[in-house]
Amino acid sequence: MSQQIKSVIVRNSDTILSDALGVLALTVMLCVGLSLPGFV
């Protein structure tokens, strides 16, 4: 199992990086969106 995970990470390292950046951007947008009503 761990060998399969390692091989997937090695083969798709550029895709994993862009996916991680997308998740980070979505998390930031969610946190900002949820905190906006507190400012108004």
mmCIF file of the N, C-alpha and C atoms, coordinates in Angstrom:
data_MODEL
# 
_entry.id   MODEL 
# 
loop_
_atom_site.group_PDB 
_atom_site.id 
_atom_site.type_symbol 
_atom_site.label_atom_id 
_atom_site.label_alt_id 
_atom_site.label_comp_id 
_atom_site.label_asym_id 
_atom_site.label_entity_id 
_atom_site.label_seq_id 
_atom_site.pdbx_PDB_ins_code 
_atom_site.Cartn_x 
_atom_site.Cartn_y 
_atom_site.Cartn_z 
_atom_site.occupancy 
_atom_site.B_iso_or_equiv 
_atom_site.pdbx_formal_charge 
_atom_site.auth_seq_id 
_atom_site.auth_comp_id 
_atom_site.auth_asym_id 
_atom_site.auth_atom_id 
_atom_site.pdbx_PDB_model_num 
ATOM 1   N N  . MET A 1 1  ? 0.829   -1.201 0.000   1.00 0.00 ? 1  MET A N  1 
ATOM 2   C CA . MET A 1 1  ? 0.000   0.000  0.000   1.00 0.00 ? 1  MET A CA 1 
ATOM 3   C C  . MET A 1 1  ? 0.870   1.261  0.000   1.00 0.00 ? 1  MET A C  1 
ATOM 4   N N  . SER A 1 2  ? 1.839   1.303  0.898   1.00 0.00 ? 2  SER A N  1 
ATOM 5   C CA . SER A 1 2  ? 2.687   2.498  0.956   1.00 0.00 ? 2  SER A CA 1 
ATOM 6   C C  . SER A 1 2  ? 3.534   2.638  -0.304  1.00 0.00 ? 2  SER A C  1 
ATOM 7   N N  . GLN A 1 3  ? 3.921   1.517  -0.898  1.00 0.00 ? 3  GLN A N  1 
ATOM 8   C CA . GLN A 1 3  ? 4.691   1.574  -2.146  1.00 0.00 ? 3  GLN A CA 1 
ATOM 9   C C  . GLN A 1 3  ? 3.851   2.172  -3.268  1.00 0.00 ? 3  GLN A C  1 
ATOM 10  N N  . GLN A 1 4  ? 2.569   1.848  -3.304  1.00 0.00 ? 4  GLN A N  1 
ATOM 11  C CA . GLN A 1 4  ? 1.680   2.400  -4.323  1.00 0.00 ? 4  GLN A CA 1 
ATOM 12  C C  . GLN A 1 4  ? 1.502   3.901  -4.127  1.00 0.00 ? 4  GLN A C  1 
ATOM 13  N N  . ILE A 1 5  ? 1.356   4.319  -2.888  1.00 0.00 ? 5  ILE A N  1 
ATOM 14  C CA . ILE A 1 5  ? 1.200   5.747  -2.600  1.00 0.00 ? 5  ILE A CA 1 
ATOM 15  C C  . ILE A 1 5  ? 2.458   6.509  -3.014  1.00 0.00 ? 5  ILE A C  1 
ATOM 16  N N  . LYS A 1 6  ? 3.623   5.947  -2.699  1.00 0.00 ? 6  LYS A N  1 
ATOM 17  C CA . LYS A 1 6  ? 4.881   6.599  -3.075  1.00 0.00 ? 6  LYS A CA 1 
ATOM 18  C C  . LYS A 1 6  ? 5.016   6.710  -4.588  1.00 0.00 ? 6  LYS A C  1 
ATOM 19  N N  . SER A 1 7  ? 4.630   5.663  -5.315  1.00 0.00 ? 7  SER A N  1 
ATOM 20  C CA . SER A 1 7  ? 4.753   5.714  -6.775  1.00 0.00 ? 7  SER A CA 1 
ATOM 21  C C  . SER A 1 7  ? 3.789   6.727  -7.378  1.00 0.00 ? 7  SER A C  1 
ATOM 22  N N  . VAL A 1 8  ? 2.599   6.858  -6.802  1.00 0.00 ? 8  VAL A N  1 
ATOM 23  C CA . VAL A 1 8  ? 1.643   7.857  -7.286  1.00 0.00 ? 8  VAL A CA 1 
ATOM 24  C C  . VAL A 1 8  ? 2.180   9.261  -7.049  1.00 0.00 ? 8  VAL A C  1 
ATOM 25  N N  . ILE A 1 9  ? 2.780   9.490  -5.890  1.00 0.00 ? 9  ILE A N  1 
ATOM 26  C CA . ILE A 1 9  ? 3.338   10.812 -5.583  1.00 0.00 ? 9  ILE A CA 1 
ATOM 27  C C  . ILE A 1 9  ? 4.490   11.142 -6.529  1.00 0.00 ? 9  ILE A C  1 
ATOM 28  N N  . VAL A 1 10 ? 5.335   10.163 -6.814  1.00 0.00 ? 10 VAL A N  1 
ATOM 29  C CA . VAL A 1 10 ? 6.476   10.402 -7.705  1.00 0.00 ? 10 VAL A CA 1 
ATOM 30  C C  . VAL A 1 10 ? 5.999   10.692 -9.122  1.00 0.00 ? 10 VAL A C  1 
ATOM 31  N N  . ARG A 1 11 ? 4.985   9.966  -9.591  1.00 0.00 ? 11 ARG A N  1 
ATOM 32  C CA . ARG A 1 11 ? 4.518   10.147 -10.970 1.00 0.00 ? 11 ARG A CA 1 
ATOM 33  C C  . ARG A 1 11 ? 3.729   11.438 -11.150 1.00 0.00 ? 11 ARG A C  1 
ATOM 34  N N  . ASN A 1 12 ? 3.044   11.901 -10.108 1.00 0.00 ? 12 ASN A N  1 
ATOM 35  C CA . ASN A 1 12 ? 2.138   13.044 -10.253 1.00 0.00 ? 12 ASN A CA 1 
ATOM 36  C C  . ASN A 1 12 ? 2.535   14.202 -9.346  1.00 0.00 ? 12 ASN A C  1 
ATOM 37  N N  . SER A 1 13 ? 3.814   14.440 -9.184  1.00 0.00 ? 13 SER A N  1 
ATOM 38  C CA . SER A 1 13 ? 4.246   15.462 -8.237  1.00 0.00 ? 13 SER A CA 1 
ATOM 39  C C  . SER A 1 13 ? 3.799   16.860 -8.651  1.00 0.00 ? 13 SER A C  1 
ATOM 40  N N  . ASP A 1 14 ? 3.822   17.182 -9.945  1.00 0.00 ? 14 ASP A N  1 
ATOM 41  C CA . ASP A 1 14 ? 3.396   18.517 -10.371 1.00 0.00 ? 14 ASP A CA 1 
ATOM 42  C C  . ASP A 1 14 ? 1.892   18.695 -10.202 1.00 0.00 ? 14 ASP A C  1 
ATOM 43  N N  . THR A 1 15 ? 1.123   17.661 -10.447 1.00 0.00 ? 15 THR A N  1 
ATOM 44  C CA . THR A 1 15 ? -0.326  17.736 -10.277 1.00 0.00 ? 15 THR A CA 1 
ATOM 45  C C  . THR A 1 15 ? -0.692  17.859 -8.803  1.00 0.00 ? 15 THR A C  1 
ATOM 46  N N  . ILE A 1 16 ? 0.023   17.137 -7.961  1.00 0.00 ? 16 ILE A N  1 
ATOM 47  C CA . ILE A 1 16 ? -0.255  17.197 -6.523  1.00 0.00 ? 16 ILE A CA 1 
ATOM 48  C C  . ILE A 1 16 ? 0.025   18.599 -5.995  1.00 0.00 ? 16 ILE A C  1 
ATOM 49  N N  . LEU A 1 17 ? 1.067   19.234 -6.488  1.00 0.00 ? 17 LEU A N  1 
ATOM 50  C CA . LEU A 1 17 ? 1.389   20.598 -6.051  1.00 0.00 ? 17 LEU A CA 1 
ATOM 51  C C  . LEU A 1 17 ? 0.290   21.571 -6.449  1.00 0.00 ? 17 LEU A C  1 
ATOM 52  N N  . SER A 1 18 ? -0.190  21.483 -7.669  1.00 0.00 ? 18 SER A N  1 
ATOM 53  C CA . SER A 1 18 ? -1.253  22.394 -8.101  1.00 0.00 ? 18 SER A CA 1 
ATOM 54  C C  . SER A 1 18 ? -2.557  22.099 -7.367  1.00 0.00 ? 18 SER A C  1 
ATOM 55  N N  . ASP A 1 19 ? -2.830  20.830 -7.074  1.00 0.00 ? 19 ASP A N  1 
ATOM 56  C CA . ASP A 1 19 ? -4.019  20.489 -6.299  1.00 0.00 ? 19 ASP A CA 1 
ATOM 57  C C  . ASP A 1 19 ? -3.924  21.042 -4.879  1.00 0.00 ? 19 ASP A C  1 
ATOM 58  N N  . ALA A 1 20 ? -2.738  20.975 -4.294  1.00 0.00 ? 20 ALA A N  1 
ATOM 59  C CA . ALA A 1 20 ? -2.550  21.503 -2.944  1.00 0.00 ? 20 ALA A CA 1 
ATOM 60  C C  . ALA A 1 20 ? -2.749  23.019 -2.927  1.00 0.00 ? 20 ALA A C  1 
ATOM 61  N N  . LEU A 1 21 ? -2.265  23.701 -3.954  1.00 0.00 ? 21 LEU A N  1 
ATOM 62  C CA . LEU A 1 21 ? -2.478  25.149 -4.035  1.00 0.00 ? 21 LEU A CA 1 
ATOM 63  C C  . LEU A 1 21 ? -3.958  25.476 -4.207  1.00 0.00 ? 21 LEU A C  1 
ATOM 64  N N  . GLY A 1 22 ? -4.673  24.666 -4.966  1.00 0.00 ? 22 GLY A N  1 
ATOM 65  C CA . GLY A 1 22 ? -6.109  24.864 -5.136  1.00 0.00 ? 22 GLY A CA 1 
ATOM 66  C C  . GLY A 1 22 ? -6.864  24.674 -3.838  1.00 0.00 ? 22 GLY A C  1 
ATOM 67  N N  . VAL A 1 23 ? -6.495  23.650 -3.079  1.00 0.00 ? 23 VAL A N  1 
ATOM 68  C CA . VAL A 1 23 ? -7.137  23.409 -1.784  1.00 0.00 ? 23 VAL A CA 1 
ATOM 69  C C  . VAL A 1 23 ? -6.855  24.566 -0.837  1.00 0.00 ? 23 VAL A C  1 
ATOM 70  N N  . LEU A 1 24 ? -5.638  25.067 -0.859  1.00 0.00 ? 24 LEU A N  1 
ATOM 71  C CA . LEU A 1 24 ? -5.289  26.209 -0.010  1.00 0.00 ? 24 LEU A CA 1 
ATOM 72  C C  . LEU A 1 24 ? -6.101  27.440 -0.388  1.00 0.00 ? 24 LEU A C  1 
ATOM 73  N N  . ALA A 1 25 ? -6.253  27.696 -1.688  1.00 0.00 ? 25 ALA A N  1 
ATOM 74  C CA . ALA A 1 25 ? -7.028  28.851 -2.137  1.00 0.00 ? 25 ALA A CA 1 
ATOM 75  C C  . ALA A 1 25 ? -8.494  28.715 -1.737  1.00 0.00 ? 25 ALA A C  1 
ATOM 76  N N  . LEU A 1 26 ? -9.056  27.517 -1.880  1.00 0.00 ? 26 LEU A N  1 
ATOM 77  C CA . LEU A 1 26 ? -10.448 27.310 -1.484  1.00 0.00 ? 26 LEU A CA 1 
ATOM 78  C C  . LEU A 1 26 ? -10.633 27.487 0.020   1.00 0.00 ? 26 LEU A C  1 
ATOM 79  N N  . THR A 1 27 ? -9.667  27.033 0.802   1.00 0.00 ? 27 THR A N  1 
ATOM 80  C CA . THR A 1 27 ? -9.746  27.180 2.252   1.00 0.00 ? 27 THR A CA 1 
ATOM 81  C C  . THR A 1 27 ? -9.701  28.652 2.648   1.00 0.00 ? 27 THR A C  1 
ATOM 82  N N  . VAL A 1 28 ? -8.825  29.412 2.003   1.00 0.00 ? 28 VAL A N  1 
ATOM 83  C CA . VAL A 1 28 ? -8.733  30.845 2.305   1.00 0.00 ? 28 VAL A CA 1 
ATOM 84  C C  . VAL A 1 28 ? -10.037 31.545 1.937   1.00 0.00 ? 28 VAL A C  1 
ATOM 85  N N  . MET A 1 29 ? -10.592 31.212 0.764   1.00 0.00 ? 29 MET A N  1 
ATOM 86  C CA . MET A 1 29 ? -11.854 31.843 0.356   1.00 0.00 ? 29 MET A CA 1 
ATOM 87  C C  . MET A 1 29 ? -12.988 31.477 1.309   1.00 0.00 ? 29 MET A C  1 
ATOM 88  N N  . LEU A 1 30 ? -13.010 30.239 1.785   1.00 0.00 ? 30 LEU A N  1 
ATOM 89  C CA . LEU A 1 30 ? -14.049 29.829 2.726   1.00 0.00 ? 30 LEU A CA 1 
ATOM 90  C C  . LEU A 1 30 ? -13.926 30.588 4.040   1.00 0.00 ? 30 LEU A C  1 
ATOM 91  N N  . CYS A 1 31 ? -12.715 30.687 4.560   1.00 0.00 ? 31 CYS A N  1 
ATOM 92  C CA . CYS A 1 31 ? -12.511 31.395 5.832   1.00 0.00 ? 31 CYS A CA 1 
ATOM 93  C C  . CYS A 1 31 ? -12.847 32.874 5.704   1.00 0.00 ? 31 CYS A C  1 
ATOM 94  N N  . VAL A 1 32 ? -12.454 33.501 4.612   1.00 0.00 ? 32 VAL A N  1 
ATOM 95  C CA . VAL A 1 32 ? -12.765 34.916 4.400   1.00 0.00 ? 32 VAL A CA 1 
ATOM 96  C C  . VAL A 1 32 ? -14.269 35.097 4.238   1.00 0.00 ? 32 VAL A C  1 
ATOM 97  N N  . GLY A 1 33 ? -14.901 34.220 3.481   1.00 0.00 ? 33 GLY A N  1 
ATOM 98  C CA . GLY A 1 33 ? -16.345 34.321 3.281   1.00 0.00 ? 33 GLY A CA 1 
ATOM 99  C C  . GLY A 1 33 ? -17.127 34.141 4.567   1.00 0.00 ? 33 GLY A C  1 
ATOM 100 N N  . LEU A 1 34 ? -16.660 33.255 5.431   1.00 0.00 ? 34 LEU A N  1 
ATOM 101 C CA . LEU A 1 34 ? -17.365 33.041 6.693   1.00 0.00 ? 34 LEU A CA 1 
ATOM 102 C C  . LEU A 1 34 ? -17.123 34.168 7.688   1.00 0.00 ? 34 LEU A C  1 
ATOM 103 N N  . SER A 1 35 ? -16.013 34.870 7.559   1.00 0.00 ? 35 SER A N  1 
ATOM 104 C CA . SER A 1 35 ? -15.729 35.943 8.507   1.00 0.00 ? 35 SER A CA 1 
ATOM 105 C C  . SER A 1 35 ? -16.258 37.295 8.036   1.00 0.00 ? 35 SER A C  1 
ATOM 106 N N  . LEU A 1 36 ? -16.652 37.428 6.773   1.00 0.00 ? 36 LEU A N  1 
ATOM 107 C CA . LEU A 1 36 ? -17.158 38.709 6.271   1.00 0.00 ? 36 LEU A CA 1 
ATOM 108 C C  . LEU A 1 36 ? -18.408 39.193 7.000   1.00 0.00 ? 36 LEU A C  1 
ATOM 109 N N  . PRO A 1 37 ? -19.391 38.348 7.306   1.00 0.00 ? 37 PRO A N  1 
ATOM 110 C CA . PRO A 1 37 ? -20.569 38.866 8.013   1.00 0.00 ? 37 PRO A CA 1 
ATOM 111 C C  . PRO A 1 37 ? -20.235 39.472 9.374   1.00 0.00 ? 37 PRO A C  1 
ATOM 112 N N  . GLY A 1 38 ? -19.145 39.066 9.983   1.00 0.00 ? 38 GLY A N  1 
ATOM 113 C CA . GLY A 1 38 ? -18.743 39.646 11.255  1.00 0.00 ? 38 GLY A CA 1 
ATOM 114 C C  . GLY A 1 38 ? -18.242 41.071 11.116  1.00 0.00 ? 38 GLY A C  1 
ATOM 115 N N  . PHE A 1 39 ? -17.762 41.445 9.945   1.00 0.00 ? 39 PHE A N  1 
ATOM 116 C CA . PHE A 1 39 ? -17.249 42.796 9.724   1.00 0.00 ? 39 PHE A CA 1 
ATOM 117 C C  . PHE A 1 39 ? -18.345 43.788 9.365   1.00 0.00 ? 39 PHE A C  1 
ATOM 118 N N  . VAL A 1 40 ? -19.466 43.292 8.861   1.00 0.00 ? 40 VAL A N  1 
ATOM 119 C CA . VAL A 1 40 ? -20.530 44.180 8.384   1.00 0.00 ? 40 VAL A CA 1 
ATOM 120 C C  . VAL A 1 40 ? -21.474 44.517 9.509   1.00 0.00 ? 40 VAL A C  1 
# 
